[in-house]
Each structure stands twice: as C-alpha cells, then as structure tokens.
Amino acid sequence: MTHVVPPAPPALSATPNPPASPWEDKMTAARADFIADSLPSHASSAGHPLPGAPENDPTPSEPATVIDLTARIADRQIIDEAKRLLMTSVNLTEPEAHRWIQKTAMDRRAGKLAIALGIIEALSEKA
C-alpha cells in the first residue's frame, strides 16, 4: 500500500490584512470620534490610559473593556441615528426601520453598522 502525501498548503500572501474599504475607514473614524469624546481628558495622557489602571501593566484589561463597551455604544448610536432617518424620511416605524437595516445587512453580507453609515450618508445628502 502506497502512502500519498497531500500537497503543501498555498503560501500566505505578503500582506496579512487586505486594504480597508471606505466603509471600514468611516466606521473606524466614527468609533474613534465617539470614543475620543467619551473618555475623560486625562485618559489620553501618556503613561495613564485610564484612572485606576496599573502603571506598570502595558495592557490593562479594564481599559480595554471600557474602550470596547464605548465602541459598542458608538455603534449603537450610529444605528439609532440611521433608524431615526428612516423613520422620518420613509415613514417607517421603529421596528420596521430596525428590521430593514437588519435584513439589508444580511442580504448584502455586511454589518449593520456599515448599512447604517450608508443610510446616514444617503439620507443626510437629501436633507
């Protein structure tokens, strides 16, 4: 019985991450703006990421959690703004607007945040 050796896996590309799309750039910028506005002014000073964080720990877990939650709140507020625009311009109810964003995101295989940013961009131009 002969053993067959499987072929080697394809080589990884030289660039580990593909370039960001314009939507990802907008999402990152929107999150960064919200996070910058939400954090206390002394949180950005060098050496002290947030109050109560140990100075000798370069990656404290608590500030990462705070930043993650702040980003989630920012995402939620962007989606709520898109729902509000749909409700006023297309006369949808809040559940209908939410479902429209959710279904469109699933149909396009995109995140709800990307769809919400597109709605805000499109409907803000009309206003």
N, C-alpha and C positions, 0 to 999 in steps of 0.2 A: 504494500500500500504506500502510495507516494503522498507526502505532505505538500500541500500547496501553501505558499507564503503569500499572504494578501499584499497588495501594493501599498506603498507608503502613502500616508495622507498628504494632500496637497500642501505646499508651503504656505505659510501665513504671509499676508501682504506686508509690505514695509510700513504702511500706515495703519496702526491698530484701530483708530476710530475714523470713520468716514467724516468728511467735512459736514459741519452743521448746516441744516436747512435754514432758510429765512424764518420759518415758524419757530424753530428751536431757539434762534437768536432772540426773537421777540419774547418768547416765554421766559428765557433766562433774564432778559433785561427787565421784564415786568416783575419777576420774582425779586431780582436784586433791588429794584426801586422800592418795592414794598418792604423788604427786609431792612434796607438802609433807613427807611422812615420809621420802622417799628422799634429798632434797637435803641437803647439809651446812647447818648452821645459819647460817653466814656467807653462804650463797648468796642469801639473801633480803634482805641489807642493801642499802640504796640505793647505787647507783653501782658495785657489784661483783656482777654477776649470777652468775658462777661463777669459780673460781680459774683463772687463765691467760687470761681474756678481756681483750682490749684495752680500756682505759678510755675511749678516745675513739671507739670504734665503737658506735653505738647499737643495732645489730642484728648482733651477732657470730653467725657461722654455727655455731660449735662448741656453744655453749649450746643453741641451737635443736635441734640434733641430739640432744644429751643429753636434753633435755626430751621430744622426740618418741619416743626409744627408751624412756624411762622410762614414758611414757604407754602404749606398746605392751606393756610388761611388766605394767603395771597391768591392762590389758585382758585379757591372757593369764591373769593370776592370778584375775580375776573369773570367766572362762570355766572355768578349772580347778576353782574352788570350786563352780560350778554342776554340773559333771560329777561331782564328788565327792558332792554331794547326790543327784543322780540315781542314782548307783551304790549309795548306802546306802539310799535310800528306795524305789526302784523295782526294785532288784536288777539293774541293767544292768551290763554290762562297760564298761571304759573306752572301747573303740572304739564300742560301741553308744551310749553316752551322747554321745560326740563326734558321731556320725552323726545322732543325734536332734536335737541342737542345730543342726547344720548344715542338716539337711533342714527343720526348723521355720523357721529363718531364711529359707531360700529360698522356702518356701511362703507365708510371711507378708510377703515382700519387706522384711525387716528385717535388721539386723545381728546377728551372733552375740552381740555384747555386750548388745544390748537383750533378746534371748531369755534370755541368762544372768542378767541382772538380774531378769527376771520369774520365772525358776526359783528364784533365791535368795529373792526376796520371798515367793513362794507356799509353798515348802517350809520356809522358816525359821519361818513362822507356825504350821505344823503341829507343829514340834518343840518 
